[in-house]
């Protein structure tokens, strides 16, 4: 089967599925509409899906090696200002990262692979994942057995990319860290409140928070190897309700990211130590909660080169490789890639006109639906070829 040509025939269906998910955007782990929609479509296509944690899985094939194809399907908790007629009407959720594309393209790939199941030389497992944006989905599905029964040998995922670039560019990294780790943290500072006129009677949690913030900056300036790519950002600092009241508590939230395992471990450890010790030195306490703990996304070089080779042999017009990509953003798929050989590839879904001026996570972002047959075709073709050459 020529999967790209078949994907073009199914393009309207792929777009319709994408638009349904877009209009009915959901966030986090609990995604009942998306879960029901995906399961319904897979059943319609002749598969036997089942719930896996808060996600959906299905398999097809005839034993042998197992390749997993993964698509996330969650949106972001933000308003949508894309101007698209199928925009989410809630005003609270928006598919501003393109995960609706991922789920729709994988659904079409599943349909094509089912049509060609007799020719498969192994097994394909599908992973439709919630909660990528909150870095909970992969762990949820791993804990519920997504990598077992049958045991997965390798995994492939695509991610669409918005911006001012033509459809057809695909970006990958076969020799290093593709995306950074992410360790989100929350520091709950406890002090002792009082009237603002009598600070001597208080243990000021805002003052403690300011010194914790300074200590975190010092870690970055004086303890982290400057040859490593590292980021520590405090994006939330809350404390107090009135100008003349010293509160009992304050809260700091932030994120730590790195492309280096040792640097990541250092920053996380020292963040915790600095927060606790600084609070103690001013008479208060600090309690740390880790909001996310995702490793760097490091793609398997051999698998990546194989998949890139399969994509090149498809002779899709305009399909152009862009190797060596690396980004300081993070990706929940890294939790899968840490456990089994995996690769992750960006597919351009941008525009070269004014529609491409906004990137992912912007309320005005628009994605080009011309990418749909490329994504669906590549998923099915690469899976078929990998099984053929690895069994």
Residue pairs with C-beta under 8 A, 6 or more apart in sequence:
1 112
1 115
1 116
1 119
1 380
3 109
3 112
3 314
3 376
3 377
3 378
3 380
3 381
3 384
4 314
4 316
4 373
4 374
4 377
4 378
4 381
5 377
6 112
6 115
6 377
6 380
7 14
7 108
7 109
7 112
7 372
7 373
7 374
7 376
7 377
7 380
8 373
8 377
10 108
10 111
10 112
10 373
10 376
11 372
11 373
13 108
14 104
14 105
14 107
14 108
14 372
14 373
14 376
15 104
15 369
15 372
17 37
17 41
17 103
17 104
17 107
17 108
18 100
18 101
18 103
18 104
18 105
18 369
18 372
19 86
19 100
20 37
21 34
21 37
21 73
21 95
21 99
21 100
21 103
21 104
22 84
22 86
22 87
22 88
22 95
22 100
23 86
23 87
23 88
23 89
24 33
24 34
24 37
24 88
25 75
25 80
25 88
25 90
25 93
25 94
25 95
25 100
26 32
26 33
26 34
26 74
26 75
26 93
26 130
27 74
27 75
27 76
27 77
27 93
27 133
27 134
28 74
28 130
28 131
28 133
28 134
28 136
29 53
29 54
29 130
29 131
29 134
29 136
29 137
29 140
30 54
30 130
31 54
31 73
31 74
31 130
34 73
34 74
34 103
34 128
34 130
35 51
35 54
35 55
35 56
35 128
35 130
38 49
38 56
38 73
38 103
38 107
38 128
39 49
39 51
39 56
41 107
42 48
42 49
42 56
42 58
42 107
42 110
42 126
43 49
45 107
45 110
45 111
45 114
46 114
47 58
47 59
47 60
47 110
47 114
47 126
48 58
49 56
49 57
49 58
49 126
50 56
50 57
50 58
51 57
52 127
52 141
52 144
52 145
52 146
53 140
53 141
53 143
53 144
53 146
54 130
54 131
54 137
54 140
54 141
55 127
55 128
55 129
55 130
55 137
55 140
55 141
55 146
56 126
56 128
57 125
57 126
57 127
57 128
57 141
57 146
58 110
58 125
58 126
59 66
59 123
59 124
59 125
59 126
59 150
60 110
60 113
60 114
60 117
60 120
60 123
60 124
61 117
61 120
61 122
61 123
61 124
61 387
62 117
62 120
62 122
62 123
63 122
63 123
63 150
64 121
64 122
64 123
64 387
64 391
65 122
65 123
65 153
65 154
65 387
65 390
65 391
66 122
66 123
66 124
66 125
66 150
66 151
66 152
66 153
66 154
67 122
67 123
67 124
67 125
67 152
67 153
67 154
67 155
67 156
67 383
67 386
67 387
68 124
68 125
68 126
68 127
68 146
68 147
68 152
68 154
68 155
68 156
68 336
68 340
69 106
69 109
69 124
69 125
69 126
69 127
69 155
69 156
69 157
69 379
69 383
70 106
70 127
70 129
70 155
70 156
70 157
70 333
70 336
71 99
71 102
71 103
71 105
71 106
71 126
71 127
71 128
71 129
71 157
71 158
72 99
72 102
72 103
72 129
72 130
72 132
72 137
72 332
72 333
73 99
73 100
73 102
73 103
73 128
73 129
73 130
74 99
74 129
74 130
74 131
74 132
74 133
74 134
74 137
75 88
75 93
75 94
75 95
75 96
75 97
75 99
75 100
75 133
76 93
76 94
76 95
76 96
76 97
76 133
76 361
77 92
77 93
78 92
78 93
78 94
78 96
78 361
78 363
79 91
79 92
79 94
79 363
80 87
80 88
80 91
80 93
80 94
80 95
80 96
80 363
81 363
81 364
82 94
82 96
82 363
82 364
82 365
82 366
83 364
83 366
84 366
87 94
88 94
88 95
94 363
96 360
96 361
96 362
96 363
96 365
97 133
97 360
97 361
98 159
98 160
98 161
98 162
98 349
98 360
98 367
99 132
101 160
101 349
101 367
101 371
101 372
101 375
102 157
102 158
102 159
102 160
102 375
103 128
104 372
105 158
105 372
105 375
105 376
105 379
106 126
106 128
106 376
106 379
108 372
108 376
109 375
109 376
109 377
109 379
109 380
109 383
110 126
112 376
112 380
113 120
113 124
113 380
113 383
113 384
116 380
116 384
119 384
120 384
120 387
121 387
121 388
121 391
122 387
122 388
122 390
122 391
123 150
123 387
124 383
124 387
125 146
125 150
125 152
127 141
127 146
127 155
129 137
129 138
129 141
129 332
130 136
130 137
130 140
131 137
131 140
131 332
132 138
132 331
132 332
132 333
134 292
135 182
135 184
135 292
135 293
135 294
135 330
135 332
135 335
136 292
136 332
137 332
138 332
138 333
138 335
138 336
139 335
142 335
142 336
142 339
146 152
147 336
147 339
147 340
152 340
153 340
153 341
153 390
154 300
154 303
154 340
154 341
154 342
154 386
154 390
155 333
155 336
155 337
155 340
155 341
155 342
155 343
156 303
156 307
156 342
156 343
156 344
156 345
156 379
156 382
156 383
156 386
157 333
157 336
157 342
157 343
157 344
157 345
158 344
158 345
158 346
158 347
158 375
158 378
158 379
159 331
159 344
159 345
159 346
159 347
160 346
160 347
160 348
160 349
160 367
160 371
160 375
161 169
161 171
161 346
161 347
161 348
161 349
161 350
161 360
162 349
162 350
162 356
162 358
162 359
162 360
162 365
162 366
162 367
163 348
163 350
163 356
163 358
163 359
164 350
164 351
164 352
164 356
164 357
165 348
165 350
165 352
165 356
166 318
166 348
166 350
166 352
167 318
167 348
167 349
167 350
167 368
167 370
167 371
167 374
168 316
168 317
168 318
168 319
168 320
168 348
168 374
169 320
169 322
169 347
169 348
170 308
170 311
170 319
170 320
170 321
170 322
170 345
170 346
170 347
170 348
171 322
171 323
171 325
171 345
171 346
171 348
172 178
172 299
172 304
172 307
172 308
172 321
172 322
172 323
172 325
172 343
172 344
172 345
172 346
173 299
173 304
173 323
173 324
173 325
173 326
174 299
174 301
174 304
174 305
174 308
174 323
174 343
175 301
175 324
176 259
176 298
176 324
176 326
177 259
177 260
177 296
177 297
177 298
177 326
178 297
178 298
178 299
178 325
178 326
178 327
178 344
179 296
179 297
179 326
179 327
179 328
179 329
179 330
179 331
179 334
179 344
180 229
180 231
180 257
180 258
180 259
180 296
180 297
180 327
180 328
180 329
180 330
181 256
181 257
181 258
181 259
181 261
181 264
181 294
181 295
181 296
181 330
181 334
182 255
182 256
182 257
182 292
182 294
182 330
183 255
183 256
183 257
183 264
183 267
183 268
183 290
183 292
183 293
183 294
184 253
184 254
184 255
184 256
184 290
184 291
184 292
185 253
185 254
185 255
185 256
185 268
185 271
185 288
185 289
185 290
185 291
186 251
186 252
186 253
186 288
186 289
186 291
187 209
187 212
187 251
187 252
187 253
187 275
187 286
187 287
187 288
188 249
188 251
188 286
188 287
188 288
188 289
189 205
189 208
189 209
189 212
189 239
189 249
189 250
189 251
189 252
189 279
189 284
189 285
189 286
190 205
190 248
190 249
190 279
190 284
190 285
190 286
190 287
191 202
191 203
191 204
191 205
191 208
191 246
191 247
191 248
191 249
191 250
191 282
191 283
191 284
192 201
192 202
192 203
192 248
192 283
192 284
193 202
193 245
193 246
193 247
193 248
194 201
194 202
194 245
194 246
195 201
195 244
195 245
195 246
196 243
196 244
196 245
196 246
197 244
199 246
202 246
203 282
203 283
203 284
204 246
204 282
205 239
205 247
205 248
205 249
205 250
205 284
206 239
206 240
206 246
206 247
206 250
207 282
208 250
208 278
208 279
208 282
208 284
208 286
209 237
209 239
209 250
209 252
211 278
211 282
212 252
212 274
212 275
212 278
212 279
212 286
213 234
213 237
213 252
215 274
215 275
215 278
216 232
216 234
216 254
216 271
216 274
216 275
218 274
219 232
219 267
219 270
219 271
219 274
220 230
220 232
220 267
223 266
223 270
224 230
224 263
224 266
224 267
225 260
225 263
228 258
228 259
228 260
228 263
229 258
229 259
229 260
229 328
230 256
230 257
230 258
230 260
230 263
230 264
230 267
231 255
231 256
231 257
231 258
231 328
232 254
232 255
232 256
232 257
232 267
232 271
233 254
233 255
234 252
234 253
234 254
235 253
235 254
235 255
236 251
236 252
236 253
236 254
237 250
237 251
237 252
237 253
238 250
238 251
239 247
239 249
239 250
239 251
240 246
240 247
240 250
241 247
252 275
253 291
255 292
256 264
256 267
256 268
256 271
257 328
257 330
258 264
258 267
258 296
259 296
259 326
259 328
260 296
261 295
261 296
264 295
264 296
271 288
272 288
275 286
275 288
276 285
276 286
276 288
278 286
279 285
279 286
280 286
294 330
294 331
294 332
294 334
294 335
295 334
295 335
295 338
296 334
297 330
297 331
297 333
297 334
297 337
297 344
298 334
298 337
298 338
299 337
299 342
299 343
299 344
300 337
300 341
300 342
300 343
302 341
303 341
303 342
303 343
303 386
304 343
304 345
306 386
306 389
307 343
307 345
307 382
307 386
308 321
308 323
308 345
310 378
310 381
310 382
310 385
310 386
311 319
311 321
311 345
311 378
311 381
311 382
312 319
312 321
313 385
314 377
314 378
314 381
316 374
316 377
316 378
319 374
325 346
331 344
333 342
333 344
336 342
337 343
337 344
347 371
347 374
347 375
347 378
348 371
349 367
349 368
349 369
349 370
349 371
350 356
350 367
350 368
351 366
351 368
355 366
355 368
356 366
358 364
358 365
358 366
359 365
